[in-house]
Amino acid sequence: MYETTPLPPTDKQLTYARAIARKLDVAIPRGSLETRQALSSWIDRHKTRPSVTGTAATSRQVAFAEKLSRLKRRAIPDECFRDAVMMSRWIDANK
């Protein structure tokens, strides 16, 4: 059959991986820097998931979360108020 050599990472991959590593204060393993596929896997494991909406929690979310917070006697993390997706996840976890 055909035998192909693995492709090296692209410049864009390297730049993006280095930015992630810098943000998370982690090192990129040498093995992950050898092939395009290995670096892509490392990036997928370490990139932060972008917010779907990118907006703050809605007033209805906040009201419902505060009601749950009182009933369950659990604090709502501050970052949930800044991100609607995170607030939704907190609500789902505390229903």
C-alpha positions in Angstrom: 0.0 0.0 0.0 0.9 3.6 0.0 3.1 4.9 2.8 3.0 8.6 3.5 5.1 10.6 5.8 3.2 12.7 8.4 2.9 16.4 7.6 4.6 18.9 9.9 2.4 21.4 11.8 1.5 24.6 9.9 2.6 28.0 11.1 -0.9 28.9 12.0 -1.2 25.8 14.2 2.1 26.6 15.9 1.0 30.2 16.6 -2.4 29.2 17.9 -0.9 26.4 20.1 1.7 28.7 21.6 -1.0 31.3 22.4 -3.1 28.6 24.2 0.0 27.4 26.0 0.9 30.9 27.1 -2.7 31.6 28.2 -2.9 28.3 30.2 0.7 28.5 31.4 1.4 24.9 30.1 4.1 23.5 28.0 3.4 21.8 24.6 4.9 18.3 24.7 7.6 17.7 22.1 5.7 14.8 20.6 2.8 17.2 19.9 5.0 19.5 17.9 6.2 16.8 15.5 3.1 16.3 13.3 0.1 18.2 12.2 -2.3 15.6 13.6 -0.6 15.5 17.0 -0.6 19.2 17.4 -4.3 19.4 16.2 -5.2 16.9 19.0 -3.3 18.9 21.6 -5.0 22.1 20.5 -8.5 20.4 20.7 -7.7 19.2 24.2 -6.5 22.6 25.5 -8.5 25.2 23.7 -11.2 26.9 25.6 -14.7 26.5 24.3 -16.0 29.8 23.0 -19.2 31.1 24.4 -22.1 30.5 22.0 -23.7 33.8 22.7 -20.8 35.8 24.1 -23.2 37.8 26.1 -24.1 38.2 29.8 -26.7 36.1 31.4 -30.3 37.3 30.8 -32.4 38.8 33.5 -34.7 35.7 33.4 -31.7 33.4 33.8 -30.4 35.4 36.8 -33.9 35.5 38.4 -34.3 31.7 38.0 -30.7 31.0 39.2 -31.2 33.2 42.3 -34.4 31.3 43.1 -32.5 28.0 42.7 -29.6 29.4 44.8 -31.9 30.2 47.7 -33.6 26.8 47.5 -30.4 24.8 47.3 -28.4 27.2 49.4 -25.6 27.3 46.9 -23.7 30.4 45.7 -23.8 31.3 42.0 -20.2 31.8 40.7 -19.5 35.4 39.5 -18.5 34.3 36.0 -22.0 32.9 35.4 -23.4 36.4 35.5 -21.0 37.4 32.7 -21.8 34.5 30.4 -25.2 33.2 29.4 -23.9 29.8 28.5 -22.2 29.3 31.8 -25.3 30.4 33.6 -27.4 27.9 31.7 -25.0 25.2 32.7 -25.1 26.2 36.3 -28.9 26.2 36.2 -29.0 22.7 34.6 -26.6 21.4 37.2 -28.6 22.8 40.1 -32.2 22.0 39.1 
